[in-house]
Amino acid sequence: MPIPNFTPFTGTPPNRNTDTKTTFSDHVDTLVAWITGTLSTYLSVFPDAANDLAAEVSGNKESCDSAVVAAQAAQNAAEAASTAAAWVSGTTYSIGAVRFSPITFASFRRKTAGAGTTDPSLDTVNWVPLHFPSQTGNGGKCLVTDGGVVSWSGNPLPSQVGQSGKVLKTVSEVASWGVVSPDVQVFLSSSSWYKPSDRATNARVFVQVWGGGGSGGMTNAGGSNGAGGGGGGAYAEGWMSWNELPSSVTVTVGSGGAQRNPGGNGYSGGSSSFGSYILAFGGGGGGIGNNPVYGGGGGGPIGIGGTGTGVQGLPTTSTFWHGSAGGGVTTAPSTPSQSLFGGGGGGSALNGGAVSSGAVGMVGGSGGAGSSSGNATAGSVPGGGGGGCSTMSGGTGGAGGSGKVIITVF
């Protein structure tokens, strides 16, 4: 901050010999006003200017001191290098001893006391160079320090040409360009999910969950008895933020309803879940008896599908999220309903007569086919309902497909 210049006094100085009493008083007032204004300006600016000047002088002094220290160190190194003798293999050297390399003719200072047979230019454990290493042949490399030793990095950054949209990654300390693929973990049995360590804190987590499918009913009663197919397991999904999840989450994968033998209604599938965040219910088991016979209800948002009594408050027509209901039997086996994401329902069977196929899974597993002459087909993973079985003797109801959980981190 510059010190201000004073504005010259342009009035008439007071003169007691020539001024009248009135003019003398006016001239005195004008002079006093100029002095007051000038001093006010000076006092408001000069302290700051003086402080700035003092700080600048102090900074210059510190820079000079640092330069002196650096110059002294350079002089000491130069003096040591100029008087250094050649390194001799096998000779014992004390800490601080300076010798030049017969290979590179550069000077090095001993870091540890002892002897060795490795030239100082190649022995970074015991010797430190007194100068920066040569730049010749080190294009694209980085200057690094390790334990006080300065050297050029042996792993230069790879070229950026043609690598748009990729990220720099390292494998065994070698840098290369690549892509970061989503981390996908698939669970077919209960376990724990752990956060992958190579993701950013703002990563997004997509979780998909299928409940287990119900198994088909089974009967050997003959007559007009029928067996319904098992209901498909429900599907649920959700997006979550990386920050809202703990380091690990318990993953539960529901089992499919067990194969039915001896006769009886099919078994319900188990529910699957991702901690307490997302839950998908299992499908119900298929029913048996004289017509009409109901297929197992598809698992859905309100609970596990009903066993042998239809769907618990859920539609039997095509659906999106809950599993499809298993096929039933009226005067003939009916076709299971369809589900877009949940497991397909199992097919049904009329004793000694016609059977129906299971619903084909679109995203979830397909339902198994019914049988009137042997074992019914099991539902597929994830969440397909098993087919119903109605024979005069022998045979089993199809097991339900187990659930599934997929966690994808982007």
C-alpha angles and dihedrals in degrees: 000000000000121000108249123249118238120245108237119247108253100178130094114273114234116259118191092196098055106021123089116232091262097046092043090056092048092049091050091051091051092050093047091050091052093048092048094049094046093049091047091054093045095048093048094054109025099071092055091045091049092049092049091050091049091050091050091050090049092049091049089051092052091048090050091048091050091048090050091051092048092047091049091050091048090048091049091049091047092049091047092048093047092055097037118125124217118277114253121206115244094015118132113237129190125228110283096024113143123215134160124235116248086212103052099011088225118135124246134189121222114245098185133031116250147067134281146167098227118099112248091241088062099036109078092163096066105019135053122197120243092215140037113279118258117276092213111119093003101101113154094014128119129237108240138173127221120179091341093310116123117212143147117267113252092209108065121190111267120245117277093213111121094002100107113154094014129114131228113248136171130224116184089345092304113123121220141157119256146138129266107234121202113269106240122188120182121198122198093166134032116282141121129285118219126198111253110242098224099067131100121248091246093056119133123232122209116195126193121188132185125188121221120271123245121246124246123256122252131209138169094182095115122203114078094333119137139187125222127219124249121261121250123252119257125252126223132173141177146175119232137180119247091232095058095057126081122234090269136020128197113244118204119193114195118226121235117252110277122256109273115239128167103034125285143094116319122258125254121249121244125255122251127211147174102224110291092318104081131017132184120187126222127246125258126252122259119257131232137206142080115335130318098053123175128222120228116278119250116252111255148165094291099047150294115334116262118263114238094336103083127253122337100237093316126118120258094210125085112313141182112215110016123065119266120258118256119251118269135200128244112149088329136012112283128221116254117245120256128249125195098205107005127075119286119250121250123252123251136228138215115215110270090347146070127348135196130224124242122259112270112244117234098187100348126055123288124252121249123249122255122244136208096179108041143338117351119231120264121238117253129242127300106043104317115158120238122245122254122247126212116171139144089245140352127010133104136236114254118260120239121250114254122247129258140210126202123187117190122186118199 
